Amino acid sequence: MKVLGIGNAIVDVICKVEDKFISQNNLTKSTMKLVDEAELKRLLSNLKIEETVSGGSVANSIVGLSQLGNKVGFIGKINSDDLGNKYEVGLKKENVQFFYSKKKELIPTGTCLILITPDSERTMITFLGTAGKINENDIDLNAVKNSEILFLEGYLWDEGEPKKAFEKAINNCHKVAMSLSDLFCVERHKPHFLELVKNKLDITFANEQEIMSLIDVNKFDDVINFAKEVNKLIVVTRGDKGAVAISNNEVVECSAKKELQIKDLTGAGDLFASGFLHGFVNNKTAKESLEIGTDMSSKVIQIIGARLN
């Protein structure tokens, strides 16, 4: 197997809203907020659902890798409830091997409400449900050992059981990549993430804000210097400035695509990662890998949702 993902198994519920819905509900545009089940239901009660998809950041990347023709798998915790069953069916339909045997849990399957405003920005409200309860017993070691690279998401990194699950997987894999996921996520786990980037990860994916926050700098040149110092592959997306990969004193850049009909930024980073990892596991150059990532992300932002059909 080329790539095995471990992440939050979350059903994405996509809705279009006006800007005033964001302000009326005290939400911060373009960020992710964790809520309890009651709050999620309250928000959903006033909305029309556009579509539901088997989501979660790394799961989106793994589906992208599958669509590019790679043999892939995913581990994520779900309940054997209606949403959990839909989740499993959704992944299998995309030719993703699902290495998790679901059982009846007390907590329901996780849900992420994705609110798309007229400017195409997405604001996410997440009820993690049982997804956030992943533990070391949920990690299929054979799947980890039989994959060329493990791909993790920062969203899942929490003290206690999820952290133990991560460590078990990292300690048994050949190579490991991780996405820093979200600015708030970085700020919550800064010392842990810094330790991972410096000492454990072979590849780190981040956007410009996330990596600059992680290492407390104001200039992008400092990110390049940091990456050269730690001597790891660090891949940074920079919006309309394109993307850059820094490795072994080499800085490779790729410009952003122009004149796109942007509809929804959901999944842009996830699909960028899938394109880059596709290049990496198939022995493409860093430049080619950046170009495939950029191509994937530019396609997904011109449709609603995080899935290319």
C-alpha positions in Angstrom: 0.0 0.0 0.0 1.3 3.4 -0.9 -0.2 5.7 1.8 -2.2 5.0 5.0 -4.0 7.9 6.6 -5.0 8.2 10.2 -7.4 10.9 11.1 -10.8 12.1 12.3 -13.5 10.1 10.6 -16.1 12.8 10.2 -19.2 13.1 8.0 -19.0 16.5 6.3 -22.4 18.3 6.1 -22.1 21.1 3.6 -24.4 24.2 3.8 -24.4 27.6 2.1 -25.0 30.6 4.4 -25.0 34.4 4.3 -22.3 36.3 6.2 -24.8 37.4 8.8 -25.3 33.8 9.9 -21.6 33.7 10.8 -21.8 36.9 12.9 -25.2 36.1 14.5 -23.7 32.8 15.8 -20.5 34.4 17.0 -18.4 32.4 14.6 -15.0 33.4 13.2 -15.0 33.1 9.4 -12.5 30.6 7.9 -11.7 28.8 11.2 -12.7 25.6 12.7 -14.7 25.5 16.0 -15.3 22.5 18.2 -18.8 22.2 19.6 -21.0 19.7 21.5 -23.8 17.7 19.9 -26.5 20.1 21.2 -24.8 23.1 19.6 -24.3 21.3 16.3 -28.0 20.3 16.2 -29.1 23.9 17.0 -27.0 25.4 14.1 -28.2 22.7 11.7 -31.9 23.2 12.6 -31.9 26.5 10.6 -30.0 25.3 7.5 -30.6 23.5 4.2 -28.0 20.7 3.6 -26.4 20.8 0.2 -24.6 17.4 0.6 -23.1 15.0 3.0 -19.7 13.3 2.4 -17.3 11.0 4.2 -14.8 13.6 5.3 -12.1 14.6 7.7 -9.0 16.3 6.5 -6.7 13.2 6.0 -9.6 11.1 4.7 -10.1 13.8 1.9 -6.4 13.5 1.0 -6.6 9.7 1.0 -9.5 9.8 -1.4 -7.6 12.2 -3.6 -4.7 9.7 -3.7 -7.0 6.9 -4.6 -8.5 8.9 -7.4 -4.9 9.4 -8.7 -4.5 5.6 -8.9 -2.7 4.8 -5.7 -3.5 1.9 -3.4 -4.4 3.6 -0.1 -6.0 2.9 3.3 -7.5 4.9 6.2 -8.0 4.4 10.0 -10.6 6.5 11.8 -13.0 5.8 14.6 -16.7 5.6 13.8 -19.8 4.3 15.6 -22.0 1.6 14.0 -24.8 4.2 13.7 -26.4 5.6 10.5 -23.7 8.2 9.9 -21.0 5.7 10.7 -22.4 3.2 8.1 -22.6 6.0 5.5 -19.0 7.0 6.3 -17.7 3.5 5.7 -19.7 3.0 2.5 -18.5 6.4 1.2 -14.8 5.5 1.6 -15.2 2.0 0.1 -16.9 3.5 -2.9 -13.7 5.5 -3.4 -11.5 2.4 -3.3 -10.1 3.2 0.1 -9.4 0.3 2.4 -10.9 1.0 5.7 -8.9 -0.5 8.5 -11.3 -0.1 11.4 -13.9 -2.5 12.7 -16.8 -0.3 13.9 -18.8 -1.3 16.9 -21.7 0.2 19.0 -20.2 3.2 20.8 -21.8 5.5 23.4 -20.8 8.5 21.4 -22.1 9.1 17.8 -20.0 9.3 14.7 -18.4 12.7 14.3 -19.9 15.5 12.1 -18.5 18.6 10.6 -20.8 21.4 9.5 -19.1 23.3 6.7 -20.6 26.7 6.2 -19.9 28.3 2.8 -20.3 32.1 2.6 -20.8 34.0 -0.7 -17.0 34.8 -0.8 -16.3 31.0 -1.0 -14.7 30.9 2.4 -15.5 28.0 4.6 -16.2 28.1 8.3 -16.2 24.7 10.1 -18.2 23.7 13.1 -17.1 20.2 14.3 -18.6 17.8 16.7 -15.8 15.2 17.0 -18.0 12.5 18.3 -16.3 9.2 18.6 -13.7 10.2 16.0 -11.8 12.1 18.7 -11.7 9.0 21.0 -9.3 7.0 18.8 -6.9 5.0 20.9 -3.9 2.8 20.4 -6.1 -0.3 20.1 -7.6 1.2 17.0 -4.3 1.2 15.2 -3.9 -1.7 12.8 -0.1 -2.3 13.0 -0.1 -4.6 9.9 -1.6 -1.8 7.9 0.9 0.7 9.2 3.9 -1.6 8.5 2.6 -2.4 5.0 2.3 1.2 3.8 5.2 3.2 2.3 4.1 6.4 4.1 1.8 7.2 7.0 -0.2 10.5 6.8 -1.5 12.1 9.9 -3.6 15.2 10.7 -2.8 17.8 13.4 -6.5 17.9 14.2 -6.3 14.5 15.9 -3.4 15.4 18.1 -4.7 15.5 21.7 -3.4 14.5 25.1 -4.3 11.0 26.2 -5.6 8.3 24.0 -5.3 10.0 20.5 -1.7 11.0 21.3 -0.9 7.3 22.2 -2.5 6.1 19.0 -0.3 8.6 17.0 2.8 7.5 18.8 2.2 3.9 18.2 1.6 4.5 14.5 4.7 6.7 14.2 7.0 4.2 16.0 6.0 1.5 13.6 5.9 3.2 10.2 8.5 3.5 7.4 8.0 7.2 6.7 5.5 9.7 8.2 3.9 12.9 6.9 1.6 15.3 8.8 -0.6 18.2 8.1 -0.5 21.0 10.8 -4.3 21.3 9.9 -5.3 24.7 11.4 -3.9 27.8 13.0 -5.8 27.3 16.3 -4.6 23.7 16.3 -1.0 24.8 16.0 -1.4 27.4 18.8 -3.0 24.7 21.0 -0.2 22.2 20.5 2.8 24.3 19.7 5.5 22.5 21.8 4.3 19.1 20.6 4.0 20.0 17.0 7.5 21.7 17.0 9.0 18.5 18.5 7.2 16.4 15.8 8.4 18.6 12.9 12.0 18.7 14.2 12.4 15.0 15.2 9.7 12.7 14.0 8.1 13.8 10.7 9.7 13.2 7.3 7.2 15.6 5.6 5.3 18.5 7.2 2.4 20.2 5.3 1.3 23.6 6.4 0.0 26.9 5.1 2.0 30.0 5.5 0.2 31.2 8.7 0.5 27.9 10.4 4.2 27.4 9.9 5.0 31.0 10.8 3.0 30.7 14.0 4.6 27.3 14.9 8.1 28.8 14.8 7.1 32.3 15.9 8.4 34.3 13.0 7.1 37.2 10.8 9.1 36.7 7.6 8.8 33.8 5.2 12.6 33.8 4.8 12.8 32.6 8.4 10.6 29.6 7.5 13.1 28.7 4.8 16.0 29.0 7.2 14.2 26.9 9.8 13.4 24.1 7.2 17.1 24.0 6.1 18.2 23.8 9.8 16.0 20.9 10.7 16.8 19.2 7.3 13.3 17.9 6.8 10.9 18.2 3.9 8.6 21.1 4.6 5.8 21.9 2.1 4.0 25.2 2.5 1.0 26.5 0.6 0.9 30.3 0.2 -2.4 31.1 -1.4 -2.0 33.3 -4.5 1.8 33.2 -4.0 1.7 29.5 -4.9 3.5 26.7 -2.9 7.0 25.9 -1.9 8.9 22.8 -0.9 12.1 23.1 1.2 14.4 20.1 1.6 18.2 19.6 1.8 19.0 23.3 1.3 16.9 23.2 -1.9 13.9 25.6 -2.2 11.5 24.7 -5.0 8.6 26.9 -5.9 5.4 26.5 -7.9 3.1 29.4 -8.8 -0.7 29.4 -8.1 -3.1 28.8 -11.0 -4.7 32.0 -12.3 -8.3 33.0 -13.2 -10.0 30.2 -11.4 -13.8 30.2 -10.8 -13.5 29.7 -7.1 -16.7 28.3 -5.5 -15.6 26.8 -2.2 -12.1 26.5 -0.5 -13.1 23.3 1.3 -10.5 20.7 0.8 -7.9 22.9 -0.9 -5.1 22.0 1.5 -6.3 18.3 1.7 -6.2 17.8 -2.1 -2.9 19.7 -2.4 -1.4 17.2 0.1 -2.8 14.3 -1.9 -1.3 15.6 -5.1 2.1 16.2 -3.5 2.1 12.8 -1.8 1.2 11.2 -5.1 4.3 12.7 -6.6 6.4 11.8 -3.6 5.5 8.1 -3.5 5.8 7.7 -7.3 9.3 9.2 -7.3 8.5 12.5 -9.0 10.7 15.5 -8.4 9.7 18.1 -5.7 8.7 20.5 -8.6 6.5 17.9 -10.2 4.9 17.0 -6.9 4.2 20.7 -6.1 2.6 21.0 -9.6 0.3 18.0 -9.1 -0.7 19.3 -5.7 -1.4 22.7 -7.1 -3.5 21.2 -9.9 -5.5 19.1 -7.5 -6.3 22.0 -5.2 -7.2 24.3 -8.0 -9.7 21.8 -9.3 -11.4 21.2 -5.9 -11.9 24.9 -5.1 -13.9 25.3 -8.4 -16.5 22.8 -7.1 -18.6 22.6 -3.9 -17.1 20.2 -1.3 -13.8 18.4 -0.9 -14.2 15.6 -3.4 -13.2 15.5 -7.1 -15.7 13.4 -9.1 
